[in-house]
């Protein structure tokens, strides 16, 4: 397990391989939370890590900077609440990232079908299986 200091050094590196290594290391949830609390400027880098603790993912989903929310929408292991929150985001790129996710819930697919941005609807059509009404799915 990586120490707090080792993880911080990797995250502050300009080397992409060091950043990738940081996301692969086994690290305690408290270390991730502590790094974000002490170094909030690392939010964008942290949001690219799919192994963050759920509480930090939820917090980053509500981050004020759109690029952090975009990264968490692309890479985060989103809770139901975080995904629901991001579906309401004013930035179409964030909703588009959700439309491309493999783990998008059927309920959210229906919601994105009515999105105001045509790019979001196009991504949904391209990346998600078609939504059928219950009678159509039953062959009526």
N, CA, C and O atoms as a DFTB+ gen file, in Angstrom:
560 C
 N C O
     1  1       0.841      -1.171       0.000
     2  2       0.000       0.000       0.000
     3  2       0.893       1.244       0.000
     4  3       1.874       1.322       0.740
     5  1       0.536       2.203      -0.837
     6  2       1.325       3.429      -0.943
     7  2       1.064       4.334       0.258
     8  3      -0.044       4.386       0.793
     9  1       2.106       5.038       0.663
    10  2       1.936       5.995       1.748
    11  2       1.276       7.259       1.214
    12  3       1.225       7.493       0.006
    13  1       0.782       8.052       2.123
    14  2       0.139       9.315       1.761
    15  2       1.112      10.194       0.972
    16  3       0.743      10.769      -0.051
    17  1       2.350      10.296       1.450
    18  2       3.347      11.154       0.802
    19  2       3.709      10.636      -0.594
    20  3       3.840      11.433      -1.523
    21  1       3.871       9.333      -0.760
    22  2       4.180       8.769      -2.072
    23  2       3.062       9.064      -3.064
    24  3       3.322       9.436      -4.209
    25  1       1.839       8.899      -2.629
    26  2       0.692       9.159      -3.486
    27  2       0.629      10.627      -3.885
    28  3       0.364      10.944      -5.044
    29  1       0.866      11.502      -2.957
    30  2       0.839      12.934      -3.242
    31  2       1.915      13.313      -4.253
    32  3       1.656      14.097      -5.165
    33  1       3.110      12.768      -4.102
    34  2       4.198      13.044      -5.047
    35  2       3.835      12.576      -6.454
    36  3       4.109      13.278      -7.427
    37  1       3.227      11.408      -6.571
    38  2       2.815      10.905      -7.883
    39  2       1.742      11.801      -8.504
    40  3       1.787      12.088      -9.701
    41  1       0.789      12.237      -7.702
    42  2      -0.306      13.072      -8.202
    43  2       0.166      14.466      -8.619
    44  3      -0.439      15.085      -9.495
    45  1       1.217      14.954      -8.012
    46  2       1.731      16.282      -8.343
    47  2       2.744      16.248      -9.480
    48  3       3.239      17.294      -9.899
    49  1       3.053      15.074      -9.976
    50  2       4.005      14.916     -11.068
    51  2       3.405      15.405     -12.388
    52  3       2.190      15.373     -12.585
    53  1       4.267      15.850     -13.271
    54  2       3.833      16.248     -14.625
    55  2       3.906      15.065     -15.602
    56  3       3.462      15.165     -16.746
    57  1       4.464      13.962     -15.138
    58  2       4.633      12.770     -15.964
    59  2       3.328      11.968     -15.994
    60  3       2.858      11.535     -14.942
    61  1       2.729      11.759     -17.183
    62  2       1.469      11.002     -17.270
    63  2       1.572       9.584     -16.720
    64  3       0.593       9.056     -16.191
    65  1       2.734       8.966     -16.835
    66  2       2.896       7.609     -16.306
    67  2       2.846       7.602     -14.777
    68  3       2.329       6.666     -14.169
    69  1       3.385       8.647     -14.172
    70  2       3.325       8.759     -12.711
    71  2       1.872       8.926     -12.262
    72  3       1.453       8.335     -11.266
    73  1       1.113       9.728     -12.997
    74  2      -0.302       9.933     -12.668
    75  2      -1.092       8.637     -12.822
    76  3      -1.965       8.327     -12.013
    77  1      -0.771       7.888     -13.872
    78  2      -1.446       6.616     -14.082
    79  2      -1.086       5.632     -12.964
    80  3      -1.944       4.888     -12.488
    81  1       0.158       5.630     -12.558
    82  2       0.592       4.756     -11.471
    83  2      -0.159       5.088     -10.180
    84  3      -0.529       4.186      -9.428
    85  1      -0.382       6.361      -9.927
    86  2      -1.106       6.778      -8.720
    87  2      -2.508       6.185      -8.696
    88  3      -3.007       5.804      -7.637
    89  1      -3.139       6.107      -9.854
    90  2      -4.502       5.565      -9.887
    91  2      -4.532       4.049      -9.740
    92  3      -5.577       3.480      -9.425
    93  1      -3.404       3.392      -9.963
    94  2      -3.345       1.931      -9.858
    95  2      -2.926       1.434      -8.477
    96  3      -3.138       0.270      -8.139
    97  1      -2.341       2.309      -7.691
    98  2      -1.850       1.896      -6.372
    99  2      -2.996       1.653      -5.407
   100  3      -4.010       2.350      -5.425
   101  1      -2.811       0.661      -4.578
   102  2      -3.800       0.393      -3.530
   103  2      -3.597       1.435      -2.428
   104  3      -2.532       1.540      -1.818
   105  1      -4.654       2.187      -2.206
   106  2      -4.584       3.297      -1.259
   107  2      -5.861       3.334      -0.437
   108  3      -6.936       3.000      -0.937
   109  1      -5.747       3.734       0.808
   110  2      -6.932       3.790       1.660
   111  2      -7.837       4.951       1.250
   112  3      -7.376       5.961       0.717
   113  1      -9.116       4.785       1.508
   114  2     -10.089       5.838       1.211
   115  2      -9.754       7.117       1.956
   116  3      -9.917       8.215       1.423
   117  1      -9.292       6.978       3.168
   118  2      -8.974       8.172       3.964
   119  2      -7.825       8.965       3.347
   120  3      -7.809      10.193       3.439
   121  1      -6.857       8.283       2.717
   122  2      -5.765       8.998       2.052
   123  2      -6.292       9.835       0.887
   124  3      -5.889      10.987       0.721
   125  1      -7.193       9.264       0.076
   126  2      -7.761      10.019      -1.044
   127  2      -8.503      11.244      -0.532
   128  3      -8.338      12.343      -1.062
   129  1      -9.318      11.055       0.498
   130  2     -10.096      12.161       1.060
   131  2      -9.192      13.231       1.655
   132  3      -9.444      14.425       1.494
   133  1      -8.156      12.808       2.330
   134  2      -7.220      13.740       2.950
   135  2      -6.460      14.541       1.889
   136  3      -6.240      15.740       2.056
   137  1      -6.064      13.889       0.812
   138  2      -5.360      14.596      -0.259
   139  2      -6.265      15.652      -0.876
   140  3      -5.825      16.772      -1.138
   141  1      -7.527      15.304      -1.109
   142  2      -8.439      16.287      -1.695
   143  2      -8.696      17.453      -0.734
   144  3      -8.767      18.603      -1.167
   145  1      -8.835      17.170       0.553
   146  2      -9.077      18.230       1.535
   147  2      -7.897      19.193       1.617
   148  3      -8.089      20.406       1.708
   149  1      -6.683      18.660       1.584
   150  2      -5.493      19.500       1.725
   151  2      -5.027      20.104       0.400
   152  3      -4.346      21.130       0.391
   153  1      -5.391      19.475      -0.713
   154  2      -4.922      19.924      -2.030
   155  2      -6.097      19.955      -3.017
   156  3      -6.140      19.144      -3.942
   157  1      -7.037      20.870      -2.835
   158  2      -8.216      20.904      -3.714
   159  2      -7.885      21.179      -5.180
   160  3      -8.694      20.895      -6.063
   161  1      -6.700      21.728      -5.440
   162  2      -6.311      21.986      -6.831
   163  2      -6.057      20.697      -7.609
   164  3      -5.951      20.720      -8.835
   165  1      -5.960      19.582      -6.905
   166  2      -5.759      18.286      -7.551
   167  2      -7.084      17.627      -7.960
   168  3      -7.092      16.471      -8.383
   169  1      -8.186      18.345      -7.839
   170  2      -9.504      17.768      -8.131
   171  2      -9.586      17.207      -9.544
   172  3     -10.133      16.121      -9.739
   173  1      -9.056      17.917     -10.532
   174  2      -9.120      17.458     -11.918
   175  2      -8.357      16.141     -12.093
   176  3      -8.823      15.232     -12.781
   177  1      -7.205      16.048     -11.479
   178  2      -6.395      14.827     -11.568
   179  2      -7.084      13.682     -10.823
   180  3      -7.133      12.556     -11.319
   181  1      -7.607      13.967      -9.648
   182  2      -8.302      12.935      -8.874
   183  2      -9.532      12.415      -9.608
   184  3      -9.830      11.222      -9.552
   185  1     -10.243      13.297     -10.292
   186  2     -11.479      12.906     -10.984
   187  2     -11.233      11.900     -12.105
   188  3     -12.174      11.253     -12.564
   189  1     -10.009      11.759     -12.544
   190  2      -9.686      10.813     -13.606
   191  2      -9.442       9.400     -13.083
   192  3      -9.219       8.475     -13.863
   193  1      -9.485       9.238     -11.767
   194  2      -9.199       7.955     -11.135
   195  2     -10.506       7.190     -10.893
   196  3     -11.348       7.652     -10.122
   197  1     -10.690       6.039     -11.530
   198  2     -11.932       5.274     -11.341
   199  2     -12.016       4.543     -10.004
   200  3     -13.030       3.906      -9.717
   201  1     -10.972       4.622      -9.183
   202  2     -10.951       3.866      -7.920
   203  2     -11.118       4.760      -6.693
   204  3     -10.725       4.369      -5.594
   205  1     -11.681       5.929      -6.855
   206  2     -11.882       6.829      -5.717
   207  2     -13.004       6.318      -4.822
   208  3     -13.891       5.602      -5.288
   209  1     -12.974       6.677      -3.551
   210  2     -14.082       6.297      -2.665
   211  2     -15.371       7.008      -3.077
   212  3     -15.336       8.115      -3.614
   213  1     -16.492       6.367      -2.822
   214  2     -17.794       6.880      -3.251
   215  2     -18.067       8.283      -2.727
   216  3     -18.630       9.111      -3.444
   217  1     -17.680       8.559      -1.497
   218  2     -17.951       9.894      -0.940
   219  2     -17.196      10.982      -1.699
   220  3     -17.710      12.087      -1.871
   221  1     -15.984      10.680      -2.153
   222  2     -15.210      11.656      -2.913
   223  2     -15.769      11.805      -4.329
   224  3     -15.795      12.909      -4.872
   225  1     -16.210      10.712      -4.919
   226  2     -16.837      10.775      -6.246
   227  2     -18.081      11.663      -6.184
   228  3     -18.295      12.501      -7.060
   229  1     -18.892      11.476      -5.153
   230  2     -20.095      12.303      -4.995
   231  2     -19.745      13.779      -4.827
   232  3     -20.426      14.654      -5.363
   233  1     -18.689      14.042      -4.087
   234  2     -18.267      15.432      -3.885
   235  2     -17.740      16.044      -5.189
   236  3     -18.049      17.194      -5.501
   237  1     -16.953      15.284      -5.944
   238  2     -16.414      15.791      -7.209
   239  2     -17.507      15.972      -8.260
   240  3     -17.376      16.817      -9.145
   241  1     -18.577      15.194      -8.175
   242  2     -19.699      15.357      -9.106
   243  2     -20.377      16.708      -8.920
   244  3     -21.050      17.196      -9.828
   245  1     -20.206      17.308      -7.760
   246  2     -20.801      18.622      -7.464
   247  2     -19.753      19.741      -7.469
   248  3     -20.014      20.847      -6.994
   249  1     -18.595      19.450      -7.998
   250  2     -17.501      20.429      -8.010
   251  2     -17.890      21.643      -8.857
   252  3     -18.588      21.486      -9.858
   253  1     -17.457      22.846      -8.481
   254  2     -17.839      24.038      -9.254
   255  2     -17.219      24.115     -10.652
   256  3     -17.751      24.810     -11.518
   257  1     -16.114      23.420     -10.886
   258  2     -15.454      23.503     -12.197
   259  2     -16.004      22.423     -13.136
   260  3     -15.977      21.237     -12.807
   261  1     -16.500      22.839     -14.302
   262  2     -17.073      21.869     -15.256
   263  2     -16.097      20.781     -15.697
   264  3     -16.507      19.638     -15.899
   265  1     -14.830      21.110     -15.848
   266  2     -13.883      20.081     -16.319
   267  2     -13.705      18.965     -15.293
   268  3     -13.445      17.821     -15.666
   269  1     -13.841      19.283     -14.007
   270  2     -13.774      18.243     -12.965
   271  2     -15.022      17.363     -13.051
   272  3     -14.928      16.138     -12.983
   273  1     -16.185      17.991     -13.199
   274  2     -17.435      17.227     -13.321
   275  2     -17.405      16.365     -14.581
   276  3     -17.900      15.238     -14.575
   277  1     -16.827      16.891     -15.661
   278  2     -16.718      16.114     -16.909
   279  2     -15.860      14.866     -16.687
   280  3     -16.229      13.769     -17.107
   281  1     -14.728      15.039     -16.032
   282  2     -13.839      13.893     -15.799
   283  2     -14.502      12.852     -14.908
   284  3     -14.361      11.653     -15.145
   285  1     -15.215      13.294     -13.898
   286  2     -15.879      12.332     -13.010
   287  2     -17.017      11.644     -13.759
   288  3     -17.299      10.472     -13.509
   289  1     -17.674      12.359     -14.676
   290  2     -18.731      11.744     -15.493
   291  2     -18.145      10.686     -16.426
   292  3     -18.790       9.676     -16.706
   293  1     -16.939      10.916     -16.900
   294  2     -16.283       9.950     -17.802
   295  2     -15.696       8.759     -17.055
   296  3     -15.840       7.617     -17.492
   297  1     -15.044       9.019     -15.942
   298  2     -14.221       7.990     -15.300
   299  2     -14.702       7.523     -13.939
   300  3     -14.264       6.477     -13.459
   301  1     -15.590       8.273     -13.308
   302  2     -15.966       7.965     -11.937
   303  2     -16.882       6.762     -11.809
   304  3     -17.650       6.442     -12.716
   305  1     -16.783       6.110     -10.671
   306  2     -17.701       5.037     -10.315
   307  2     -18.884       5.720      -9.618
   308  3     -18.944       5.797      -8.390
   309  1     -19.821       6.213     -10.436
   310  2     -20.870       7.104      -9.951
   311  2     -21.973       6.377      -9.187
   312  3     -22.431       5.304      -9.581
   313  1     -22.375       6.988      -8.100
   314  2     -23.542       6.501      -7.372
   315  2     -24.792       6.933      -8.140
   316  3     -24.721       7.754      -9.055
   317  1     -25.915       6.377      -7.758
   318  2     -27.186       6.744      -8.375
   319  2     -27.429       8.246      -8.219
   320  3     -27.851       8.913      -9.164
   321  1     -27.163       8.770      -7.030
   322  2     -27.385      10.187      -6.742
   323  2     -26.454      11.080      -7.557
   324  3     -26.880      12.114      -8.071
   325  1     -25.185      10.686      -7.677
   326  2     -24.232      11.489      -8.445
   327  2     -24.616      11.517      -9.921
   328  3     -24.536      12.562     -10.568
   329  1     -25.034      10.368     -10.452
   330  2     -25.440      10.326     -11.849
   331  2     -26.695      11.176     -12.060
   332  3     -26.812      11.892     -13.055
   333  1     -27.611      11.089     -11.131
   334  2     -28.843      11.876     -11.212
   335  2     -28.511      13.373     -11.187
   336  3     -29.104      14.154     -11.932
   337  1     -27.575      13.765     -10.341
   338  2     -27.166      15.166     -10.254
   339  2     -26.514      15.624     -11.556
   340  3     -26.833      16.697     -12.067
   341  1     -25.601      14.811     -12.096
   342  2     -24.887      15.189     -13.324
   343  2     -25.813      15.238     -14.540
   344  3     -25.537      15.971     -15.491
   345  1     -26.895      14.479     -14.525
   346  2     -27.860      14.530     -15.629
   347  2     -28.524      15.895     -15.738
   348  3     -29.033      16.255     -16.800
   349  1     -28.524      16.652     -14.656
   350  2     -29.122      17.983     -14.635
   351  2     -28.098      19.074     -14.939
   352  3     -28.440      20.256     -14.934
   353  1     -26.854      18.696     -15.203
   354  2     -25.789      19.678     -15.393
   355  2     -26.079      20.570     -16.593
   356  3     -26.613      20.111     -17.603
   357  1     -25.727      21.835     -16.478
   358  2     -25.952      22.785     -17.571
   359  2     -24.993      22.562     -18.735
   360  3     -25.272      22.997     -19.852
   361  1     -23.874      21.896     -18.493
   362  2     -22.891      21.627     -19.548
   363  2     -23.289      20.378     -20.337
   364  3     -23.370      19.281     -19.786
   365  1     -23.535      20.562     -21.623
   366  2     -23.944      19.434     -22.474
   367  2     -22.852      18.366     -22.551
   368  3     -23.166      17.182     -22.668
   369  1     -21.593      18.754     -22.487
   370  2     -20.490      17.786     -22.581
   371  2     -20.551      16.774     -21.434
   372  3     -20.185      15.612     -21.608
   373  1     -21.008      17.212     -20.277
   374  2     -21.106      16.323     -19.122
   375  2     -22.245      15.325     -19.334
   376  3     -22.092      14.135     -19.057
   377  1     -23.370      15.806     -19.818
   378  2     -24.498      14.912     -20.106
   379  2     -24.141      13.965     -21.253
   380  3     -24.563      12.808     -21.255
   381  1     -23.376      14.444     -22.216
   382  2     -22.927      13.600     -23.332
   383  2     -22.019      12.475     -22.820
   384  3     -22.120      11.334     -23.270
   385  1     -21.131      12.810     -21.875
   386  2     -20.253      11.784     -21.283
   387  2     -21.080      10.711     -20.589
   388  3     -20.750       9.527     -20.660
   389  1     -22.146      11.118     -19.923
   390  2     -23.027      10.140     -19.270
   391  2     -23.724       9.257     -20.299
   392  3     -23.896       8.057     -20.082
   393  1     -24.124       9.856     -21.423
   394  2     -24.813       9.100     -22.473
   395  2     -23.931       7.995     -23.057
   396  3     -24.445       7.015     -23.594
   397  1     -22.627       8.144     -22.957
   398  2     -21.690       7.163     -23.498
   399  2     -21.333       6.046     -22.512
   400  3     -20.671       5.079     -22.890
   401  1     -21.759       6.169     -21.274
   402  2     -21.371       5.197     -20.242
   403  2     -22.039       3.843     -20.448
   404  3     -23.204       3.758     -20.834
   405  1     -21.277       2.791     -20.182
   406  2     -21.802       1.423     -20.276
   407  2     -22.789       1.108     -19.158
   408  3     -23.668       0.260     -19.317
   409  1     -22.639       1.793     -18.031
   410  2     -23.457       1.480     -16.861
   411  2     -24.631       2.447     -16.679
   412  3     -25.138       2.606     -15.569
   413  1     -25.056       3.084     -17.756
   414  2     -26.161       4.040     -17.669
   415  2     -27.471       3.308     -17.401
   416  3     -27.850       2.405     -18.147
   417  1     -28.149       3.696     -16.346
   418  2     -29.416       3.096     -15.945
   419  2     -30.501       3.427     -16.967
   420  3     -30.503       4.513     -17.547
   421  1     -31.412       2.501     -17.183
   422  2     -32.515       2.672     -18.139
   423  2     -33.327       3.936     -17.843
   424  3     -33.763       4.632     -18.759
   425  1     -33.520       4.216     -16.577
   426  2     -34.264       5.413     -16.175
   427  2     -33.566       6.680     -16.702
   428  3     -34.229       7.610     -17.160
   429  1     -32.239       6.708     -16.634
   430  2     -31.493       7.869     -17.088
   431  2     -31.455       7.938     -18.612
   432  3     -31.394       9.024     -19.189
   433  1     -31.491       6.789     -19.253
   434  2     -31.546       6.763     -20.711
   435  2     -32.804       7.466     -21.193
   436  3     -32.754       8.280     -22.115
   437  1     -33.918       7.156     -20.577
   438  2     -35.179       7.800     -20.949
   439  2     -35.111       9.306     -20.749
   440  3     -35.633      10.073     -21.558
   441  1     -34.477       9.716     -19.688
   442  2     -34.346      11.148     -19.405
   443  2     -33.473      11.841     -20.456
   444  3     -33.792      12.946     -20.897
   445  1     -32.377      11.195     -20.856
   446  2     -31.481      11.798     -21.847
   447  2     -32.085      11.810     -23.248
   448  3     -31.673      12.605     -24.093
   449  1     -33.048      10.943     -23.499
   450  2     -33.731      10.954     -24.798
   451  2     -34.433      12.290     -25.042
   452  3     -34.662      12.676     -26.188
   453  1     -34.768      12.978     -23.982
   454  2     -35.468      14.254     -24.088
   455  2     -34.532      15.447     -23.860
   456  3     -34.997      16.566     -23.647
   457  1     -33.227      15.213     -23.904
   458  2     -32.259      16.286     -23.672
   459  2     -32.395      17.370     -24.735
   460  3     -32.731      17.085     -25.884
   461  1     -32.133      18.606     -24.345
   462  2     -32.246      19.731     -25.276
   463  2     -31.102      19.781     -26.281
   464  3     -31.227      20.412     -27.330
   465  1     -29.997      19.125     -25.972
   466  2     -28.841      19.159     -26.867
   467  2     -28.881      17.984     -27.842
   468  3     -28.948      16.835     -27.406
   469  1     -28.842      18.243     -29.154
   470  2     -28.895      17.140     -30.124
   471  2     -27.679      16.215     -30.047
   472  3     -27.788      15.033     -30.371
   473  1     -26.533      16.730     -29.627
   474  2     -25.346      15.900     -29.492
   475  2     -25.506      14.839     -28.421
   476  3     -25.023      13.717     -28.570
   477  1     -26.184      15.196     -27.341
   478  2     -26.438      14.243     -26.257
   479  2     -27.364      13.143     -26.762
   480  3     -27.123      11.961     -26.517
   481  1     -28.419      13.531     -27.464
   482  2     -29.359      12.536     -27.997
   483  2     -28.677      11.639     -29.025
   484  3     -28.948      10.439     -29.075
   485  1     -27.796      12.206     -29.844
   486  2     -27.064      11.421     -30.849
   487  2     -26.126      10.420     -30.170
   488  3     -26.053       9.260     -30.576
   489  1     -25.412      10.869     -29.140
   490  2     -24.516       9.959     -28.402
   491  2     -25.307       8.843     -27.748
   492  3     -24.875       7.690     -27.730
   493  1     -26.459       9.188     -27.216
   494  2     -27.308       8.175     -26.587
   495  2     -27.733       7.129     -27.612
   496  3     -27.703       5.930     -27.333
   497  1     -28.127       7.586     -28.795
   498  2     -28.536       6.684     -29.865
   499  2     -27.381       5.783     -30.301
   500  3     -27.583       4.612     -30.623
   501  1     -26.180       6.338     -30.307
   502  2     -25.009       5.591     -30.777
   503  2     -24.478       4.598     -29.737
   504  3     -24.041       3.504     -30.095
   505  1     -24.515       4.972     -28.455
   506  2     -23.844       4.178     -27.430
   507  2     -24.761       3.331     -26.555
   508  3     -24.280       2.451     -25.842
   509  1     -26.052       3.573     -26.591
   510  2     -26.968       2.839     -25.720
   511  2     -27.916       1.973     -26.548
   512  3     -28.271       2.338     -27.668
   513  1     -28.327       0.825     -26.000
   514  2     -29.309       0.003     -26.713
   515  2     -30.630       0.771     -26.809
   516  3     -30.942       1.585     -25.939
   517  1     -31.397       0.515     -27.858
   518  2     -32.661       1.241     -28.020
   519  2     -33.630       0.967     -26.874
   520  3     -33.710      -0.145     -26.352
   521  1     -34.352       2.000     -26.504
   522  2     -35.354       1.891     -25.442
   523  2     -36.673       1.517     -26.093
   524  3     -37.124       2.173     -27.032
   525  1     -37.288       0.455     -25.584
   526  2     -38.591       0.016     -26.105
   527  2     -39.634       0.146     -25.017
   528  3     -39.362      -0.084     -23.839
   529  1     -40.803       0.510     -25.419
   530  2     -41.888       0.544     -24.453
   531  2     -42.233      -0.893     -24.061
   532  3     -41.881      -1.829     -24.779
   533  1     -42.904      -1.074     -22.952
   534  2     -43.230      -2.404     -22.471
   535  2     -44.064      -3.203     -23.483
   536  3     -43.746      -4.369     -23.718
   537  1     -45.110      -2.636     -24.089
   538  2     -45.864      -3.421     -25.077
   539  2     -45.011      -3.853     -26.260
   540  3     -45.156      -4.970     -26.757
   541  1     -44.112      -2.967     -26.719
   542  2     -43.244      -3.330     -27.855
   543  2     -42.259      -4.434     -27.438
   544  3     -41.993      -5.352     -28.214
   545  1     -41.727      -4.345     -26.229
   546  2     -40.790      -5.351     -25.754
   547  2     -41.467      -6.705     -25.610
   548  3     -40.821      -7.741     -25.766
   549  1     -42.771      -6.706     -25.313
   550  2     -43.533      -7.956     -25.161
   551  2     -44.057      -8.476     -26.508
   552  3     -44.635      -9.560     -26.575
   553  1     -43.854      -7.708     -27.560
   554  2     -44.275      -8.147     -28.890
   555  2     -45.712      -7.787     -29.234
   556  3     -46.299      -8.415     -30.116
   557  1     -46.292      -6.805     -28.574
   558  2     -47.665      -6.399     -28.869
   559  2     -47.692      -5.368     -29.970
   560  3     -48.766      -4.906     -30.356
